[in-house]
Amino acid sequence: MNLSTRFNETAVKYADKDAYIFMDQGTTYRELDAQITRFAAGLQQLGLKKGDHIALLLGNSPHFIIGLYGAFRAGVTVIPINPIYTADEISYIVRDADVKLIVALDKVVPVIEKIVAESPDLQVEKFIICETSEDVTWTKSKLMPKFVPFMHFMKNDFSVEETDAQGEDIAIILYTSGTTGKPKGVMLSHDNLYANARDVGKYLGITNNDRVVTTLPMFHVFCLTVATNAPLISGGTLLIIPQFSPAEVTRIIKKYEATMFAGVPTMFNFLYQYPGATKEDMQSVRLWISGGSSLPVALLHDFEAKYDVKISEGYGLSEAAPVTCFNPIDRPNKAGSIGLSIVNVKNKVVDPDGVEVPIGQVGELIVKGPNVMQGYYKMPEATAATLKDGWLYTGDLARQDEEGYFYIVDRKKEVIIVGGFNVYPREVEEVLYNHPAIAEAAAVGAPDPEQGEIVVAYVVKNDDTLSEEDVIAFSKEHLAKYKVPRRVIFLEDLPKNTTGKILRRELQKL
């Protein structure tokens, strides 16, 4: 099903209810549905046809929701792009994805000018500019004839021509973070997106009574499904926060009595360490959802103890739209586990030949379900290597226990091999997070002439007296000799992507 069609049904049912609250201003489902229709009609008037590609260079805002669902209503495929990417990064995606129109923040105009100047073969014909400040210097740009102000664009009175967009048509192309080279475009159909939003909503019990803190980046698939699509097709209210801060999250939760928060481990860490939040401030939230990367067990226990709440950790990846597992909300969770397969999705752990391994053994996690991607855009070989016999090979190492719960061991490509022994970075990091003087930690491999690789720990400390010797001594108490970090490097901050996930590959470059 087309998400826009499903949203329209919800909008009719909950017409006068707030679909979202942004900057403390509410917008009803009726108003949002009308905005989506106007945007879709505007795209068609600009000549966009079913199957054409547009890019959204937008942060967390109503513009993103209107652009996303408006494109769906017009049968147009969306390519969300992080607006803080460099000109080179944006240019690669726009060209690779065959984008014809870009919807962008006004502050991105200098980057757009650079891209156009350096890419004479660019297919982009128009730019819809969203004003976010009183600074309108972009109107003096040489590209002005190609610019359409968002507000003017939204004042049209055109009607939307019906499109024959089908469930199997591509709704969105998400470009991966490029951990193994150039980013790949993950093609997700309307059916993929709707199925995962529907199934996540059912598994987590999301209803029209939920008020969801939407502070994860909307252009990222975690936020897109869990904190945007699932609540919107259920009649819930999005509490949109442009940029994460523990103070603003706490304020929003208190003011609007939020019922659900979805975040990555880094966000939970900031909220845990934030002195301005109390247990009472957080009591309205019934669902605390963690994903994006593994949540350290020590942080999980500390957060739950401080705020007297329960965190449900899950797992997903762009290629699965993204969710495949969650800890159930109707029973105690298992610390360190990503939970059970959600509704309509199958997960299993296999050996290199694709044969399921015995319970407790480590292998590669593979996934099957209506949420699994259609493939990588213009990359048939990469698609064939990832989709095999209807299963999506995730590249993540995992194990399963007797009760069916899955545990991510580590990324297949990030395993550190010390003297022939496998060391999983997460195992080292779990130990480091248990040290009271360590705020954040990451383990990576470094070349070594004798062992092949050694373990190097990068640490952010919250006690200036902590030394490298202290960290190594602590590690020796809890880890086998070959797993103990041989070097400890202290940093002010660890490199992270836009969702707050720690980037081990960037640490390896230091």
N, C-alpha and C positions, 0 to 999 in steps of 0.2 A: 504493500500500500504506500502511496505517496504521503509523506509526513504532512505536507501542506493540506491535503484533503482531510486527514485525521485531525489536524489542528482546527480546521474550519468546523468540523463536527463538535469539537470541544468548545470552540468559541461561541457557537449557538447555544450550547447547554449552559455555559457559565458566562454569558455575555457581559454582565455587570460586575463581575469579579475581577480583581487585579490580576493580570497575567504577569506583570513584573513591577517592581519598584526600583527606580534608579534615581540616585541623588535625592532621595526622600520624596520623589514624585511617583505616584502610581499611574499605570495605564491599564485600562480594562481589556478583556479579551475582545470585546466588540471593536474597540479602537485599534488594537493591534491587528486584528484580522483585516480591517479596512486599509491600514497602512501597508500590509503585505500585498493586498490586491492592487493598490496604486503602484507599488514598486514593480510588481509583475507586469502590469499594463505598460509602465514606462519602459521597461526592458524591450517589450515587443515593439513599441513605437520607435525605439532606436534601431530596430532591425534584427534584434536577437531572435534566433529560431531555436526550436527544440534541439537539444544536444550540443548547442554552442557552449563555450566555456567562459566563465567570468571569475575573477579573483577578488577575494575580500581581504584587504590589508587593514583590518580593524581590530581594535581591542574590545574589552568587555563593555558593551553599550547596546542600546536599542537598535542602533544602526546595523549591528551584526545580525540580530534576530530578523529584522525586516529584510535585510539583504539575502540572508540564507533562505528563509521561507518564501520570500518573493520570487527568488530564482527557481525554487522547486515548483511554485505555482505556474511559472512560465515554461516549465520543462527544460530549464537551463541547468547545466552542471556547474557546481561551485568548487573553487580551489581556495581554501582558507590559507592565508600566509601570515606569519608573525610580522606585525608592522615594524618591529625594531630590527629586522634582518637588514643586512648590508645590501647595497645596490647589486653586487655580484650574486648574492644568494637569491634575491628576488628575481633578478633577470633570468637566472638559470631556470627557476620554477615556471615563470611566466612563459618563457619560450618553449620549454619542454612540454608544458601543459596546453600549448596552443590557445592561450587566453586572448579573447577579443575585447574584453572590457574589464576595467579595474575599478573597484569601489575602495577608496582610500581616505585616510585621515588627512586633514589639511597639512599637518606637520610632516607628512611623507612626501609632499610635492617636490622638495629638492632632490630626494632620492629618485623619484619618477623622472625628473628632468635629466638626471645623470644616466639613467637606464635608456631613455629614448635617444639621447645624444650618442651613446656608445653602441646602440643596437639598431642600425638602419633597417634591418629586416623584421623588426617587431610587428606582430599582427594586431596589436592593441589599437582600436579605433577611437574609443572614448574613455574618459575617466570621470567617475562620479565622485565629487569631493565632499567629504563630511566635515563641516566646520565644528571645531571643538574649542575654539578660543575666539577672542575679538580681533586677533591678528589676522587680517585678510590679505597679507602681502602676496599670497598665491595668485591673486587676481591679476598681478602684473607679470605673470609668467608668460614666456613665449609660447607655451602650450595652451594658453587660455582658450583658443577656439575649440580645443578638444575637451575642455573641462565643463562639467555640468554640476552646478551646486545641488547637493542632496535635497535641501529644503525646496528648491524650485522644482526639482525632479518629482518630488512627492506631492505637488499641487495639481497634477494632471487629473483630468476627468475621463480618461480613457477607460474602456472596459476591457477585461482580459479575454483574449481569444482562447477557447478551450484547446488544450494540448492533449495529445494521446499518449502522455507519459505513462509508461507501464512500470510494474514493480521491478522488472529486470533491467530497466534503463539505469544508467549511471547517474547518481544524484550528486556525488561528491568525490573529489580526488584529493586524498591527504598525502602530503609529502613527508616521508619519514625523516628522522633526524640525521640520516646519513652516517651511521656509525661504521659502516663497512664501505664507504666510498660516497659517490654522488647520491643525493636523496632519490628515493624511488616513489613514484606516484601510486598510492594504494587506491584502487577503484572500488567504491562501495555503491551498491545499487540502492534504490528506494526501499526495496524489500529488506536489504541488509540493515539499513538504519532503523527502519520501523520495527523490525523483529527484535533488535537488541534493546531499543527503547521500551518496547512493550514488555519484553521478558525481564529486563532489569526492574522495571516498575512493579511487575507482579511479584518478583522474588523479594524485593525490598518493601513491598506493601505501600508504595507511593500512591497518595490519593489527592483529591482536591483540597484537603485540609492542610496539606504540607506547604511550608514556606521554606524554600531552599536557598541557602547561601551559595551564590554563584560567583566565586572569586577565582577559581581555576581559569586559565585562559580559554575563552570560548573557541578559539581557533584550534584547540587541542581536542582530540577525540574523547578523552576522559570526561572533560566538562561537557562536550557536545551531547553525549548520550546520557550520562548520569545526572548532571546538574542543569541541563537545558531541555533536551528532547523528552526524556521520560517524565519530568514534572509537567511540561506544557501539554502533552497529550493526555495527562491525567487530571488537568484542571487546577494544578498547583500554582503557587506564586513564586517567581524568581526574585530573589533579593540580590540585585546585580551590584557587585563591587568592582570598580574599574581596575584596581590594583591591590593585591593582597597586603594587608598590614594587620598584625594581631590586635591593635587598638581599634581599627575600623570593624574588623570581624566581630569583636566583642561588643562594640556599640550596636551593630546591626542585629546581632542575636538578641540582645537585651530589648532594644526598641520594638522590634517586630515579632518577638517571641518565635524565632526561627525553630523549625523542627528537624532540619537536616543540614549537615555540613559535609561536603566532599572535598578532600584535600590530599596532597602528597605528604610523605613523611617529614619533609623540611617544614611544611606549614604547621604540622602537629608539634614539631620541635620548638618553633617560634612561639606558638600559643602556650606550650608548656612552660617556657621560660619567661613569658610575659608577666610582669608583676601586677599588672592592672586588672587581671581577670580572677574571679573567685568561682568557687563551686556553684554558688547560687546564680551567677550570671549565665551559666551554661545549662541549667536544668530544663529549659524548654526543648532542647535538642534531643530527639528520640533516636536519631540515626547519625552516627559518626562514621563516615566512610573513608577508608584509606586505600590508595592505589597509586599507580604510576611507577613505583619501585617498592622494594621490600621494606616493610616497617620494622626497624630494630625492636626486638622483644623488650629490651630494657625501657625504651621510649614508650612502647605500648603500655607497659605496667605502670610507669611513672605518670603518664597522662591520665589513665583510668583512675589511679589512686587520687591524684590531685583534684580532679573534677567529678569524681564519683559517677563515671559514665562507662559505656562499653563501646569499643571501636570494632567495626566489622571490616576486616581487610579483604580486599579482592584482588583480581588479576585480570589483565587484558592487554591487548596490543592493537595497533591501528588496523592490522589485517583482519581483525575479528570484530570491528566496529564498536567498542573494543572488548566488552566484558565477556569472560568465559566462566569465571568462578567468583564466589563470594562466601564469606562465613555467614551461615544462617543467622537471622535476627531473632529467631524464636527459641534459641538455646545458647548455652555458653559457647564462646568462640574458642578456638585453639590457637594459642599464641604461636606466631611464626608460620601459621598456615594461611594459604589463600582461600581455603574453604572448599566447598563442594561445587560441582557443575551447576550452573543456573538452569532455569527452565529451557528446554529444547536444545541445549548445547551438550556435547559430549567431549570429555577430556580423557586422554590416556597417556601413559608413559611408555616409550618404546626404545629398543636398542637401535644401533646403526642400520639394521636391516628392516626396521619397521615392525619388529615383533614385540608385543607387549611384554614388559619385564615383570618379574615377581614383585609382590607387595614389599615395599621398603627399599627396593633397589633404585639407583639413580639412572635416569635415561632422559631422552628428549621429550618434552611435552608436545603433544599434537592435539589438534582441535577440529571438531566437525559441528556444523550447525547452520541455520539460515542466516546467521550473522557473518559468515566467512566471505571475504572479499571475492571479487570477480577476477582479480589479477592485478599485476603492475602495468601501468600505462606505458604502452609501446616497448615493453620488456618481456617478450615471450619466454626467453630462456630463464630469467629470474623467476617468472611465474611458475614454470614447469619444475623448478628446483624447490619451490616452496609449497605448491599445491600438488599433492600426490594421492591418487585414488580417492579424491574427495576430502582428504585430510589436510589441514594447514599445519606445516612444520614450523614451530615457533622459534626454534633456536635457543630455547631456555631449557636448562637442566632441572629436573624435578623428581620427586618421589611421591608415592601415595601410601597412606596408612591403611590399617584394616577397616576403618570406618568410612573410607572413601575420600578423606580429606587430602588435598594436594599441598605440597610444600615446594617452593622454588628454591633450588640449591644455588644456582647462579646462571649467568649468561654463558652459553656454550663457548663463545669466543673470548670470554674474559677469565677463563680458568687459568690459574698460575701453575706451571709445572716445575716443581722444585726437585731436582735429582730423580725425575721419573715419577714422583708422587703428585697427585692432583691436590691443589689448594684452592678452595672456593673462597673468593674475596668476602662474600657475605659472612662466612663462618668467622673470619678474622674480625670483621667489623662488629659483629654481635658481641664479641668479647670486649673490644675497645669501648663500645658504648656503655658497658657496665662499669667503667672507671668513672668515679664521681667528678674527676677534673677534666673530662673530655666532653665537649659539646657536640662535635661532629667528627666523623672519621671515615676514611675510605682506604681500601687496600688495593694495590695494583702490583703487577709483576714488572721486574726490571732485569735486563740481561745480566748473566753472571757466567764467567768463563768456566767455573767448576761445576755449578749446579744447574746450568742452563738458564734458570731464573731464580730470583730471590723475591721475597715479599717486602714491599715498601709501604709504610703506613703514612698517610697524610692526615694530620690532626689539627682541629681547632680546639684550643683549650680554654677553659673558663677559670683557670688558676695559674697564674704566672710562674709559680714554683715548679710546675710539672716539667720534668726533663725527659730527654730521649731514653735515658737509662731507666727511669721510672716506668715508662710505657713498655719497654722490652721486658723488664722484670715482671710486670703484671701479666703480660702475655704468656710468659713462660709458666706461670701458675695454671693457666687454663688451656694452653694449646700444645700440641706435639711439637717437638723441636723444629721440624722442617716447616711448620706453619707460622712460627714466630717471626715478626718483622725484623729484618736485619738492619733496616734504617727507618728512622722516624723523622718526618719533616713537618714542622709546624707552620701553619698558614693562618692569616687573618680570616679568610673565607675560602670555602671550597667552590670550584667552578660548578655552575648549575645551568640547566637549560631553563626555558621559560616556565616550565611547570614546577621547577624546584628540584628536579632530579639531579643528583650528583653525577658529574660527567667524569668517569674514570679515565676515558680516553684522553681528556685534556690534561689530566694529571700526569699521564705517561709522557706527555710532551715537555714537561717541566725539567 
